[in-house]
Amino acid sequence: QVQLVESGGGLVQPGGSLRLSCAASGFTLSNYRMSWYRQAPGKERELVATITSTGGSTDYADTVKGRFTISRDNAKNTVYLQMNGLKSEDTAVYYCNAQHTMWSYNYWGQGTPVTVSS
């Protein structure tokens, strides 16, 4: 059974840090480009960060560049999102996404909420 399970979300003060994890099961993570998306209340889901299947290349939304870092450990079937310097506008539900590098297989996790507030 294919699963992506996010964890690590929660309540944090502005300027704080959180590390999100996305644990994959039921498929070979190294065949997938992995991304983190987020969806704030009343807004559309947006791409936050992407990492290639080998981890050799990453890309970020301008709004998080320099503050967030995406990484992966294919041996542990896990993808991470380190979030530093959090702002209130980072408040959202964060979702993990897997896209096969050759085929149209695409999977989503259930999301983990992040709230940045004092």
Buried (B, 14 or more C-beta within 10 A) or exposed (E): EEEBBBBBBEEBEEEBEBBBBBBBEEBEBEBBBBBBBBBBEEEEBEEBBBBBBEBEEBEBBEEBEEBBBBBBEBEEBBBBBBBBEBEEEBBBBBBBBBBBEEEEEEBEBEBBEBBBEE
